């Protein structure tokens, strides 16, 4: 370490501080007075923060995207190990340059040497980032110019350039996030940048003796390092994992480091606060070096956060829980519906397929995290469904397929106070943290044949940011009753003379049958007690019964005349596996599957699982949670036929996320009244 003989002869604290030889050339002033130095650093820090926040707000980066934190936990940002290493070097080196630039007035020749070395590293890193395609060349050129300006300009101009560079680095860190997380990471980057510069200056000065300037630098360093722990703590709350996941993923320790390392740096700089003699100067300098290194590690941790998926959803009593998980080498998605205790429905699905060209609306350019492996689409998972089990501390419960619903399903009894479920498969096991409490969903319904539809509605409500919803089969809503009335009226106007109704024991089905009978009586439409060939069939049951009924009707139609009046479904039966059981069906809906919003919901599901299956119940729960109104209902037809590729909104070729894979959905009427 290069030292200056003039600083060793500094006056006692009671005497006025003598100026150091300026690193900016002969005739330039030395370090400013304590008040002016503090104001310079605070002003530059405020400038960088304000500039960064203005850019974030005006560019809309702080707006929460359509995909919430639950979905982002399934989405790993596209970043190679080389890109991550370059990003860490770029952020750490550039932050050190910016921090030393902000503290240029109180640094010495040794600090200037460190600054120039860091400037070379930062310049090389940003050029490599441009070569790798991680940064545009105009941005590379601007970054290099700012780094060069801090390293070469006189101290006052260097401080301004340092503030601009601090804001640039903070934006580079924060632009990979959304919402509150982006703002918190920007603030953390600015504060840690300033703290790292002060720690580096302290490391260069505390070994020279007990001058007032070195004590002032140490005091500023401790204050800013302590301040740096604050945004780290906020980041832990806003964007960090819950206590159950603090050590179960890379993100947990990385986020904790943002709090622990600045606090440790403040403690290491503390011995320099009361230095009045030269004794222990070497130890104080070494501690300051360790503090500088700790702050560099904190900045590196902040840079690494951009390459990690968001923290998984923590369990909330009574709410559905959706999380990515690993069973050995296999990636999967698990839905617990809900975490309330008692009979609990668990769905295990294959993770999202990261194959390129998947066309996921709104998620272009994001790597979906390599979630390939298990085939769990519909009945394809039947041969090995029982190879997967779930346990809540008791006997393992095997997963099985459900008619009309893709994925693997199991009902496990969860005792009150349970904090984890254990899932086991052929390639490994994993635990899922849970908690228990009251829920809007009925556990008895979840354990029964209408459980998958209820789970899908809970999933839609969760993805839409809702606060929970009841199982759809427990109630026929006024809107659904109105849609059924309008649809039956329209069918009668088209010439339908008789209907045969199929229902089940659910409250919704019984109310729907009563509503249809009342409408038919008013219109003079006959309701048959037994099925006749000329009847129309109206299915008002849940998914399970509807799947079985449509399977039988489709098979019977190949042998004899069956329901020549048409096959009609209730609006809640629009689910791919249910539609696939019939050759041709008609149904009313308060939305158009071909529209952008329903297609966006279907695309959203593909980021979670490869057997993504949008359903009317799930979509409407999602839309209502987001405050989207229903459209006027229309009558639609679905047919199991292949359609030309590229027709928006129409399922074809088994495409994941399609509303009707292997078929098409087309409107038959205008708005029903």
C-alpha positions as CSV (number, residue, x, y, z in Angstrom):
1,X,0.0,0.0,0.0
2,X,1.4,3.4,-1.0
3,X,1.4,5.9,1.9
4,X,2.1,9.6,2.1
5,X,4.7,11.0,4.5
6,X,2.7,14.2,4.9
7,X,-0.3,12.4,6.3
8,X,1.8,10.8,9.0
9,X,2.5,14.2,10.4
10,X,-1.2,15.2,10.7
11,X,-2.1,17.5,13.6
12,X,-3.9,16.4,16.7
13,X,-7.7,16.4,16.5
14,X,-7.8,19.7,18.5
15,X,-5.9,21.5,15.8
16,X,-7.1,22.4,12.3
17,X,-6.6,19.6,9.8
18,X,-3.8,20.2,7.2
19,X,-4.6,19.6,3.6
20,X,-3.3,16.4,2.0
21,X,-1.5,16.6,-1.3
22,X,-4.2,16.4,-3.9
23,X,-4.3,13.4,-6.2
24,X,-5.7,15.7,-8.9
25,X,-2.6,17.6,-9.6
26,X,-0.6,20.5,-8.1
27,X,-2.4,23.5,-6.9
28,X,-5.7,21.7,-6.2
29,X,-7.3,21.8,-2.8
30,X,-7.0,18.8,-0.4
31,X,-9.9,17.2,1.4
32,X,-12.9,19.5,2.0
33,X,-14.0,20.3,5.5
34,X,-16.1,17.7,7.3
35,X,-19.4,19.5,6.6
36,X,-18.6,20.1,2.9
37,X,-17.4,16.5,2.4
38,X,-20.5,15.1,4.0
39,X,-22.8,17.3,1.9
40,X,-20.9,16.4,-1.3
41,X,-21.4,12.7,-0.7
42,X,-25.0,13.1,0.5
43,X,-25.8,15.3,-2.4
44,X,-24.3,13.0,-5.0
45,X,-26.0,10.0,-3.4
46,X,-29.4,11.8,-3.5
47,X,-28.8,12.8,-7.2
48,X,-28.0,9.3,-8.2
49,X,-31.1,8.0,-6.4
50,X,-33.4,10.6,-7.8
51,X,-32.2,10.1,-11.3
52,X,-32.6,6.3,-11.0
53,X,-36.1,6.5,-9.6
54,X,-37.2,9.0,-12.3
55,X,-35.9,6.6,-15.0
56,X,-37.6,3.6,-13.4
57,X,-40.9,5.4,-13.0
58,X,-41.0,7.0,-16.4
59,X,-40.1,3.8,-18.2
60,X,-42.8,1.9,-16.4
61,X,-40.3,-0.7,-15.0
62,X,-41.7,-0.3,-11.5
63,X,-45.2,-1.4,-12.7
64,X,-46.0,-4.9,-11.6
65,X,-46.3,-7.1,-14.7
66,X,-49.3,-9.3,-15.5
67,X,-47.3,-12.2,-14.1
68,X,-47.2,-12.0,-10.3
69,X,-44.5,-13.3,-7.9
70,X,-46.1,-16.8,-7.8
71,X,-45.5,-17.3,-11.5
72,X,-42.1,-15.6,-11.5
73,X,-40.9,-18.2,-9.1
74,X,-41.2,-20.7,-12.0
75,X,-39.4,-18.4,-14.5
76,X,-35.6,-18.5,-14.4
77,X,-34.1,-15.4,-16.2
78,X,-32.0,-16.4,-19.2
79,X,-28.4,-16.1,-18.0
80,X,-25.4,-18.3,-18.6
81,X,-22.8,-18.8,-15.9
82,X,-20.4,-16.7,-17.9
83,X,-22.9,-13.8,-18.1
84,X,-23.5,-14.0,-14.4
85,X,-19.8,-13.8,-13.6
86,X,-19.3,-10.9,-16.0
87,X,-22.3,-9.1,-14.4
88,X,-20.9,-9.6,-10.9
89,X,-17.5,-8.2,-12.0
90,X,-19.1,-5.3,-13.8
91,X,-21.4,-4.3,-10.9
92,X,-18.7,-4.7,-8.2
93,X,-15.9,-2.9,-10.2
94,X,-18.1,-0.1,-11.4
95,X,-19.6,0.4,-7.9
96,X,-16.1,0.7,-6.5
97,X,-15.2,3.3,-9.2
98,X,-18.4,5.3,-8.5
99,X,-17.9,5.1,-4.7
100,X,-14.3,6.3,-4.9
101,X,-15.4,9.0,-7.3
102,X,-18.0,10.2,-4.8
103,X,-15.3,10.2,-2.0
104,X,-12.6,11.7,-4.3
105,X,-12.1,14.8,-2.1
106,X,-11.2,12.8,1.0
107,X,-9.1,10.1,-0.6
108,X,-5.3,9.9,-1.1
109,X,-2.9,8.6,-3.7
110,X,-3.5,5.0,-2.6
111,X,-7.3,5.3,-3.1
112,X,-6.6,6.9,-6.5
113,X,-4.5,3.8,-7.5
114,X,-7.4,1.5,-6.4
115,X,-9.8,3.6,-8.4
116,X,-7.8,3.3,-11.6
117,X,-7.4,-0.4,-11.2
118,X,-11.1,-0.9,-10.6
119,X,-11.8,1.3,-13.7
120,X,-9.8,-1.0,-15.9
121,X,-11.7,-4.0,-14.6
122,X,-15.1,-2.3,-15.0
123,X,-14.2,-1.2,-18.6
124,X,-13.1,-4.7,-19.6
125,X,-16.3,-6.3,-18.0
126,X,-18.7,-4.0,-19.8
127,X,-17.0,-4.6,-23.1
128,X,-17.2,-8.4,-22.5
129,X,-20.9,-7.9,-21.7
130,X,-21.3,-6.3,-25.0
131,X,-19.5,-9.1,-26.8
132,X,-21.8,-11.6,-25.1
133,X,-24.8,-9.7,-26.1
134,X,-25.9,-8.9,-22.6
135,X,-25.6,-5.1,-23.2
136,X,-26.1,-2.9,-26.3
137,X,-23.1,-1.2,-27.7
138,X,-24.4,2.4,-27.0
139,X,-24.9,1.4,-23.4
140,X,-21.3,-0.1,-23.3
141,X,-19.9,3.1,-24.8
142,X,-21.7,5.3,-22.2
143,X,-20.6,3.1,-19.3
144,X,-17.0,3.2,-20.4
145,X,-17.1,7.0,-20.8
146,X,-18.5,7.4,-17.3
147,X,-15.9,5.1,-15.8
148,X,-13.1,6.9,-17.6
149,X,-14.5,10.3,-16.5
150,X,-14.4,9.3,-12.8
151,X,-10.8,8.0,-13.1
152,X,-9.4,11.0,-14.9
153,X,-11.4,14.2,-14.1
154,X,-10.6,16.6,-11.2
155,X,-12.2,15.7,-7.9
156,X,-15.3,17.9,-8.2
157,X,-16.1,16.8,-11.7
158,X,-15.2,13.2,-10.7
159,X,-17.8,13.4,-7.9
160,X,-20.5,14.3,-10.4
161,X,-19.4,11.6,-12.8
162,X,-19.4,9.2,-9.9
163,X,-23.0,10.1,-9.0
164,X,-24.0,9.4,-12.6
165,X,-22.1,6.1,-12.7
166,X,-23.7,5.1,-9.3
167,X,-27.1,5.8,-10.9
168,X,-26.2,3.8,-14.0
169,X,-25.0,0.8,-12.0
170,X,-28.2,0.9,-9.8
171,X,-30.4,1.0,-12.9
172,X,-28.4,-2.0,-14.4
173,X,-29.2,-3.9,-11.2
174,X,-32.8,-2.8,-10.8
175,X,-34.0,-3.2,-14.4
176,X,-34.1,-7.0,-14.1
177,X,-36.8,-6.7,-11.4
178,X,-40.4,-5.4,-11.2
179,X,-42.5,-3.3,-8.9
180,X,-41.2,-2.7,-5.4
181,X,-38.3,-5.1,-5.8
182,X,-36.8,-2.9,-8.6
183,X,-37.0,0.2,-6.4
184,X,-35.5,-1.5,-3.4
185,X,-32.6,-3.0,-5.4
186,X,-31.9,0.4,-6.9
187,X,-31.7,2.0,-3.5
188,X,-29.5,-0.9,-2.2
189,X,-27.1,-0.5,-5.1
190,X,-26.7,3.3,-4.6
191,X,-26.1,3.0,-0.9
192,X,-23.7,0.1,-1.1
193,X,-21.8,1.8,-3.9
194,X,-21.2,4.8,-1.7
195,X,-20.3,2.6,1.3
196,X,-17.8,0.6,-0.7
197,X,-16.0,3.8,-1.9
198,X,-15.8,5.1,1.7
199,X,-14.5,1.7,3.0
200,X,-11.9,1.7,0.3
201,X,-10.8,5.2,1.2
202,X,-10.7,4.2,4.9
203,X,-8.5,1.2,4.1
204,X,-6.0,3.5,2.4
205,X,-6.0,6.2,5.1
206,X,-6.4,4.5,8.5
207,X,-3.0,3.0,8.4
208,X,-1.3,6.4,8.0
209,X,-2.0,7.8,11.4
210,X,-4.7,9.5,13.5
211,X,-5.6,12.4,11.3
212,X,-9.0,14.0,11.5
213,X,-9.7,13.2,7.8
214,X,-9.3,9.4,8.3
215,X,-11.6,9.5,11.3
216,X,-14.2,11.5,9.3
217,X,-14.0,8.9,6.5
218,X,-14.5,6.1,9.0
219,X,-17.5,7.8,10.5
220,X,-19.1,8.3,7.1
221,X,-18.3,4.7,6.2
222,X,-20.0,3.3,9.3
223,X,-23.1,5.5,8.8
224,X,-23.5,4.6,5.1
225,X,-22.8,0.9,5.7
226,X,-25.5,0.8,8.4
227,X,-27.8,2.6,5.9
228,X,-26.9,-0.1,3.4
229,X,-28.4,-2.8,5.6
230,X,-31.8,-1.1,5.5
231,X,-32.7,-1.7,1.8
232,X,-31.2,-5.2,2.2
233,X,-33.7,-5.8,5.0
234,X,-36.5,-4.4,2.9
235,X,-35.4,-6.6,0.0
236,X,-35.6,-9.6,2.3
237,X,-39.2,-8.7,3.1
238,X,-40.3,-7.6,-0.4
239,X,-38.5,-10.1,-2.6
240,X,-36.9,-12.6,-0.4
241,X,-38.0,-16.1,0.6
242,X,-40.1,-16.9,3.7
243,X,-38.6,-18.4,6.8
244,X,-39.4,-21.9,5.6
245,X,-37.2,-21.4,2.4
246,X,-34.4,-19.2,3.8
247,X,-31.9,-22.0,3.5
248,X,-33.7,-24.2,0.9
249,X,-32.7,-22.2,-2.1
250,X,-29.8,-20.0,-3.4
251,X,-32.0,-16.9,-3.2
252,X,-32.3,-17.2,0.6
253,X,-28.6,-16.9,1.6
254,X,-28.0,-14.3,-1.2
255,X,-30.8,-12.1,0.2
256,X,-29.6,-12.5,3.8
257,X,-26.1,-11.4,2.7
258,X,-27.5,-8.1,1.7
259,X,-28.3,-7.5,5.3
260,X,-25.5,-9.2,7.1
261,X,-22.5,-8.0,5.0
262,X,-23.2,-4.2,5.4
263,X,-23.7,-4.7,9.1
264,X,-20.4,-6.6,9.3
265,X,-18.7,-3.8,7.3
266,X,-20.0,-1.2,9.7
267,X,-18.6,-3.2,12.6
268,X,-15.2,-3.6,10.9
269,X,-15.0,0.1,10.3
270,X,-16.0,1.0,13.9
271,X,-12.4,0.8,15.4
272,X,-11.5,3.8,13.2
273,X,-14.0,6.1,14.8
274,X,-12.0,7.0,17.8
275,X,-8.4,6.7,16.5
276,X,-6.3,9.3,18.3
277,X,-2.8,7.6,18.2
278,X,-0.8,5.7,15.7
279,X,-1.0,2.5,17.8
280,X,-3.2,-0.1,16.1
281,X,-3.2,1.7,12.8
282,X,-2.2,-1.4,10.8
283,X,-5.1,-3.4,12.4
284,X,-7.6,-0.6,11.6
285,X,-6.4,-0.6,8.0
286,X,-6.8,-4.3,7.7
287,X,-10.3,-4.2,9.2
288,X,-11.2,-1.5,6.7
289,X,-9.9,-3.7,3.9
290,X,-12.1,-6.5,5.1
291,X,-15.1,-4.1,5.3
292,X,-14.4,-3.1,1.7
293,X,-14.4,-6.7,0.7
294,X,-17.6,-7.5,2.5
295,X,-19.4,-4.6,0.8
296,X,-18.0,-5.9,-2.6
297,X,-19.5,-9.3,-1.8
298,X,-22.8,-7.6,-0.9
299,X,-22.8,-5.8,-4.3
300,X,-22.0,-9.2,-6.0
301,X,-24.9,-10.7,-4.2
302,X,-27.2,-7.9,-5.5
303,X,-25.9,-8.6,-9.0
304,X,-26.6,-12.4,-8.7
305,X,-30.2,-11.8,-7.7
306,X,-31.0,-10.9,-11.3
307,X,-30.0,-14.4,-12.4
308,X,-32.3,-16.1,-9.9
309,X,-36.0,-16.8,-10.1
310,X,-38.2,-15.1,-7.6
311,X,-38.7,-16.6,-4.2
312,X,-41.4,-19.4,-4.1
313,X,-44.8,-18.5,-2.7
314,X,-44.8,-18.9,1.1
315,X,-47.7,-20.8,2.6
316,X,-50.7,-18.7,3.8
317,X,-53.4,-20.2,6.0
318,X,-56.5,-21.1,4.0
319,X,-55.0,-20.1,0.6
320,X,-54.0,-22.2,-2.3
321,X,-50.3,-22.9,-2.5
322,X,-48.4,-23.2,-5.9
323,X,-44.7,-23.9,-5.9
324,X,-42.0,-25.2,-8.1
325,X,-40.1,-28.2,-6.7
326,X,-37.5,-30.8,-7.6
327,X,-37.9,-34.5,-7.2
328,X,-34.3,-35.6,-7.7
329,X,-33.4,-34.4,-11.2
330,X,-37.0,-33.8,-12.2
331,X,-38.7,-30.4,-12.0
332,X,-42.4,-30.3,-11.1
333,X,-45.1,-27.9,-10.0
334,X,-47.2,-28.7,-6.9
335,X,-50.6,-27.2,-6.1
336,X,-52.0,-27.6,-2.6
337,X,-55.7,-26.7,-2.5
338,X,-55.9,-25.2,0.0
339,X,-53.6,-25.1,3.0
340,X,-56.4,-25.3,5.5
341,X,-56.0,-28.6,7.3
342,X,-58.2,-31.7,7.0
343,X,-58.9,-33.3,3.6
344,X,-56.5,-31.5,1.2
345,X,-56.3,-31.9,-2.5
346,X,-52.8,-32.0,-4.0
347,X,-52.0,-31.8,-7.7
348,X,-48.5,-32.8,-9.0
349,X,-47.7,-31.6,-12.6
350,X,-44.8,-31.6,-14.9
351,X,-42.8,-28.4,-14.9
352,X,-43.1,-26.0,-17.9
353,X,-41.5,-27.1,-21.2
354,X,-38.6,-24.7,-22.0
355,X,-38.5,-25.7,-25.7
356,X,-37.9,-22.6,-27.9
357,X,-40.7,-21.2,-30.0
358,X,-43.4,-22.0,-27.4
359,X,-45.0,-18.6,-28.0
360,X,-45.7,-17.7,-24.4
361,X,-47.5,-14.4,-24.6
362,X,-46.0,-11.7,-22.4
363,X,-43.0,-13.9,-21.4
364,X,-40.9,-13.6,-24.6
365,X,-37.2,-13.9,-24.0
366,X,-37.4,-15.7,-20.7
367,X,-36.0,-19.1,-20.1
368,X,-38.6,-21.2,-18.4
369,X,-36.1,-22.9,-16.1
370,X,-35.6,-26.3,-17.7
371,X,-38.7,-27.8,-16.2
372,X,-38.8,-30.9,-18.4
373,X,-39.0,-34.5,-17.5
374,X,-42.3,-36.1,-16.5
375,X,-45.1,-36.6,-18.9
376,X,-48.2,-35.9,-16.9
377,X,-50.6,-34.7,-19.5
378,X,-54.1,-36.1,-19.0
379,X,-54.1,-39.9,-19.0
380,X,-50.6,-40.1,-20.3
381,X,-49.4,-40.2,-16.7
382,X,-51.6,-43.2,-15.8
383,X,-49.0,-46.0,-16.0
384,X,-46.8,-44.4,-13.3
385,X,-49.3,-42.2,-11.4
386,X,-49.0,-44.5,-8.3
387,X,-45.2,-44.1,-8.3
388,X,-45.7,-40.7,-6.7
389,X,-47.0,-40.2,-3.2
390,X,-47.7,-37.5,-0.7
391,X,-47.6,-37.6,3.1
392,X,-48.6,-35.2,5.9
393,X,-46.7,-37.2,8.5
394,X,-48.8,-40.3,8.2
395,X,-49.1,-43.1,5.7
396,X,-48.1,-42.0,2.1
397,X,-51.1,-41.4,-0.3
398,X,-50.5,-42.4,-3.9
399,X,-51.4,-40.0,-6.7
400,X,-53.9,-41.0,-9.4
401,X,-55.5,-39.5,-12.5
402,X,-58.9,-37.9,-12.5
403,X,-61.5,-38.0,-15.3
404,X,-61.7,-34.7,-17.1
405,X,-58.6,-33.2,-15.3
406,X,-55.0,-33.5,-16.3
407,X,-52.1,-34.1,-13.9
408,X,-51.8,-36.4,-10.8
409,X,-54.1,-35.9,-7.9
410,X,-54.2,-37.1,-4.3
411,X,-56.3,-36.3,-1.3
412,X,-54.3,-36.3,2.0
413,X,-55.6,-35.6,5.5
414,X,-53.5,-32.8,6.9
415,X,-53.6,-32.5,10.8
416,X,-53.9,-29.1,12.3
417,X,-50.4,-27.6,13.0
418,X,-48.7,-29.5,10.1
419,X,-45.9,-27.5,8.7
420,X,-44.8,-29.6,5.7
421,X,-45.9,-32.2,3.1
422,X,-43.5,-34.8,1.8
423,X,-43.7,-35.7,-1.9
424,X,-41.9,-38.8,-3.2
425,X,-41.3,-40.0,-6.7
426,X,-39.1,-42.5,-8.5
427,X,-36.2,-40.0,-8.8
428,X,-36.3,-38.4,-5.3
429,X,-38.4,-36.6,-2.7
430,X,-39.0,-33.1,-1.6
431,X,-40.9,-31.2,1.2
432,X,-43.5,-28.5,0.7
433,X,-44.0,-26.0,3.6
434,X,-47.7,-25.6,4.5
435,X,-49.7,-24.0,7.3
436,X,-53.3,-24.5,8.3
437,X,-56.2,-22.2,8.9
438,X,-59.8,-21.4,7.8
439,X,-60.5,-21.3,4.0
440,X,-63.2,-20.1,1.7
441,X,-63.1,-23.4,-0.1
442,X,-65.1,-26.4,1.2
443,X,-62.7,-29.3,2.1
444,X,-65.5,-31.8,1.5
445,X,-65.9,-30.6,-2.0
446,X,-62.2,-30.6,-2.6
447,X,-62.0,-34.3,-1.5
448,X,-64.9,-35.2,-3.8
449,X,-65.4,-35.5,-7.6
450,X,-65.6,-31.7,-8.0
451,X,-62.2,-31.2,-6.4
452,X,-60.2,-30.6,-9.6
453,X,-62.6,-27.9,-10.8
454,X,-62.4,-26.2,-7.3
455,X,-58.6,-26.5,-7.4
456,X,-58.5,-24.9,-10.8
457,X,-60.7,-22.0,-9.6
458,X,-58.4,-21.5,-6.5
459,X,-55.4,-21.5,-8.9
460,X,-57.0,-18.8,-11.1
461,X,-57.9,-16.7,-8.1
462,X,-54.3,-17.1,-6.8
463,X,-52.7,-16.1,-10.1
464,X,-55.1,-13.1,-10.4
465,X,-54.1,-11.8,-6.9
466,X,-57.5,-12.6,-5.3
467,X,-58.1,-13.3,-1.6
468,X,-59.6,-16.7,-2.0
469,X,-62.8,-18.1,-3.5
470,X,-65.4,-20.7,-2.8
471,X,-65.6,-23.9,-4.8
472,X,-67.7,-23.2,-7.9
473,X,-69.9,-26.3,-7.5
474,X,-71.3,-25.1,-4.2
475,X,-73.4,-22.3,-5.8
476,X,-75.2,-21.4,-9.0
477,X,-74.4,-17.7,-9.3
478,X,-77.1,-15.3,-10.7
479,X,-74.8,-14.7,-13.7
480,X,-74.7,-18.4,-14.5
481,X,-78.4,-18.7,-14.1
482,X,-78.9,-15.9,-16.5
483,X,-76.5,-17.4,-19.1
484,X,-78.4,-20.8,-18.9
485,X,-81.7,-19.0,-19.3
486,X,-80.5,-17.0,-22.3
487,X,-78.9,-20.1,-23.9
488,X,-82.0,-22.3,-23.5
489,X,-84.2,-19.5,-24.9
490,X,-81.8,-19.1,-27.9
491,X,-81.8,-22.9,-28.6
492,X,-85.6,-23.0,-28.5
493,X,-85.7,-20.1,-31.0
494,X,-83.4,-22.1,-33.3
495,X,-85.9,-25.0,-33.4
496,X,-85.0,-27.2,-30.5
497,X,-88.1,-29.0,-29.3
498,X,-87.0,-31.2,-26.4
499,X,-84.1,-31.6,-24.0
500,X,-82.7,-34.3,-21.8
501,X,-80.9,-33.0,-18.7
502,X,-77.9,-34.6,-17.0
503,X,-77.0,-33.3,-13.5
504,X,-75.4,-34.5,-10.3
505,X,-75.8,-34.0,-6.5
506,X,-73.9,-30.7,-6.2
507,X,-75.8,-27.6,-5.1
508,X,-74.9,-25.9,-8.4
509,X,-76.2,-28.7,-10.6
510,X,-79.5,-29.0,-8.7
511,X,-80.1,-25.3,-9.0
512,X,-79.2,-25.3,-12.7
513,X,-81.6,-28.1,-13.4
514,X,-84.4,-26.2,-11.6
515,X,-83.6,-23.0,-13.5
516,X,-83.6,-24.8,-16.9
517,X,-86.9,-26.6,-16.1
518,X,-88.5,-23.3,-15.2
519,X,-87.3,-21.7,-18.4
520,X,-88.4,-24.6,-20.5
521,X,-91.9,-24.5,-18.9
522,X,-92.2,-20.9,-19.7
523,X,-91.1,-21.4,-23.4
524,X,-93.1,-24.7,-23.9
525,X,-89.9,-26.6,-24.4
526,X,-90.3,-30.3,-23.5
527,X,-87.9,-31.9,-20.9
528,X,-87.7,-35.7,-21.4
529,X,-87.7,-38.1,-18.5
530,X,-85.7,-40.6,-20.5
531,X,-83.3,-39.9,-23.4
532,X,-84.7,-40.1,-26.9
533,X,-82.8,-39.9,-30.2
534,X,-84.4,-36.6,-31.3
535,X,-83.6,-34.9,-28.0
536,X,-80.9,-32.4,-27.3
537,X,-78.6,-33.3,-24.4
538,X,-77.9,-30.6,-21.8
539,X,-75.1,-31.6,-19.3
540,X,-75.3,-29.6,-16.0
541,X,-73.1,-31.8,-13.9
542,X,-69.5,-31.4,-12.8
543,X,-66.4,-32.4,-14.8
544,X,-66.3,-36.0,-13.6
545,X,-69.9,-36.9,-14.6
546,X,-69.7,-34.8,-17.8
547,X,-66.6,-36.6,-18.9
548,X,-68.3,-40.0,-18.4
549,X,-71.5,-38.9,-20.1
550,X,-69.8,-37.5,-23.2
551,X,-67.6,-40.6,-23.5
552,X,-70.7,-42.8,-23.5
553,X,-72.6,-40.6,-25.9
554,X,-69.7,-40.4,-28.3
555,X,-69.4,-44.2,-28.3
556,X,-73.1,-44.7,-28.7
557,X,-73.3,-42.3,-31.7
558,X,-71.1,-44.6,-33.7
559,X,-73.8,-47.3,-33.5
560,X,-77.1,-45.5,-33.5
561,X,-78.9,-42.2,-33.7
562,X,-78.1,-40.3,-30.5
563,X,-79.2,-36.8,-29.4
564,X,-79.7,-35.5,-32.9
565,X,-80.9,-32.2,-31.4
566,X,-77.3,-31.5,-30.3
567,X,-75.1,-31.9,-27.3
568,X,-74.9,-28.8,-25.0
569,X,-72.8,-28.1,-22.0
570,X,-73.0,-25.8,-19.0
571,X,-70.5,-22.9,-19.2
572,X,-68.4,-24.3,-16.3
573,X,-67.7,-27.5,-18.4
574,X,-65.3,-25.8,-20.8
575,X,-62.2,-27.8,-19.9
576,X,-60.0,-29.4,-22.5
577,X,-60.3,-33.0,-21.2
578,X,-64.1,-32.6,-21.0
579,X,-64.4,-31.2,-24.5
580,X,-62.2,-33.9,-25.8
581,X,-64.6,-36.6,-24.6
582,X,-67.3,-35.4,-27.1
583,X,-67.1,-35.2,-30.8
584,X,-69.1,-32.0,-31.1
585,X,-70.5,-29.8,-28.3
586,X,-72.1,-26.4,-27.9
587,X,-72.0,-24.2,-24.8
588,X,-72.6,-20.5,-23.7
589,X,-69.7,-18.5,-22.4
590,X,-69.3,-14.9,-21.0
591,X,-66.0,-14.5,-22.8
592,X,-64.4,-15.4,-26.2
593,X,-61.5,-17.9,-25.9
594,X,-60.0,-16.4,-29.1
595,X,-59.7,-13.0,-27.4
596,X,-56.3,-11.7,-26.2
597,X,-57.1,-11.9,-22.5
598,X,-58.2,-15.5,-22.4
599,X,-55.3,-16.5,-24.6
600,X,-53.0,-14.6,-22.2
601,X,-54.3,-16.5,-19.3
602,X,-53.7,-19.8,-21.2
603,X,-50.2,-18.7,-22.0
604,X,-49.6,-17.8,-18.4
605,X,-50.4,-21.4,-17.4
606,X,-47.7,-22.7,-19.7
607,X,-45.0,-21.0,-17.6
608,X,-46.1,-23.3,-14.7
609,X,-46.7,-26.7,-16.1
610,X,-46.4,-28.6,-19.4
611,X,-49.9,-30.0,-19.0
612,X,-51.4,-26.6,-18.8
613,X,-55.2,-26.7,-19.3
614,X,-57.1,-23.4,-19.3
615,X,-60.7,-23.9,-18.1
616,X,-63.7,-21.5,-17.9
617,X,-63.8,-21.9,-14.1
618,X,-60.1,-21.1,-13.6
619,X,-60.2,-18.2,-16.1
620,X,-63.2,-16.6,-14.7
621,X,-61.8,-16.8,-11.1
622,X,-58.6,-15.2,-12.5
623,X,-60.5,-12.5,-14.4
624,X,-62.8,-11.6,-11.4
625,X,-59.8,-11.4,-9.1
626,X,-58.3,-8.9,-11.5
627,X,-61.5,-6.9,-11.6
628,X,-62.3,-7.8,-15.3
629,X,-66.0,-7.7,-16.2
630,X,-67.8,-10.5,-18.0
631,X,-68.6,-10.0,-21.6
632,X,-72.2,-10.6,-23.0
633,X,-72.6,-14.4,-23.3
634,X,-72.5,-16.0,-26.7
635,X,-73.1,-19.6,-27.9
636,X,-70.0,-21.4,-29.0
637,X,-69.3,-24.8,-30.7
638,X,-66.3,-27.1,-30.1
639,X,-65.4,-29.8,-32.5
640,X,-62.6,-32.4,-32.3
641,X,-61.0,-31.6,-35.7
642,X,-57.6,-30.4,-36.8
643,X,-57.5,-26.8,-37.9
644,X,-54.9,-24.9,-39.8
645,X,-51.9,-23.8,-37.7
646,X,-51.7,-20.2,-36.6
647,X,-55.4,-19.6,-36.1
648,X,-55.4,-17.6,-32.8
649,X,-57.3,-18.9,-29.9
650,X,-58.1,-22.3,-31.5
651,X,-56.5,-25.4,-30.1
652,X,-54.6,-27.5,-32.5
653,X,-52.1,-30.3,-32.5
654,X,-52.0,-30.8,-28.7
655,X,-50.4,-27.4,-28.2
656,X,-49.8,-26.8,-24.4
657,X,-52.2,-24.1,-23.1
658,X,-54.7,-24.4,-25.9
659,X,-58.4,-24.1,-24.9
660,X,-59.2,-27.2,-26.9
661,X,-56.1,-29.1,-28.1
662,X,-56.8,-31.2,-31.2
663,X,-60.0,-29.2,-32.0
664,X,-61.5,-25.8,-32.5
665,X,-63.9,-23.4,-30.7
666,X,-66.0,-21.1,-32.9
667,X,-68.8,-18.7,-32.0
668,X,-72.3,-19.6,-33.2
669,X,-74.3,-16.6,-32.1
670,X,-74.2,-13.0,-31.3
671,X,-74.7,-11.7,-27.7
672,X,-77.5,-13.7,-26.0
673,X,-80.3,-11.8,-24.2
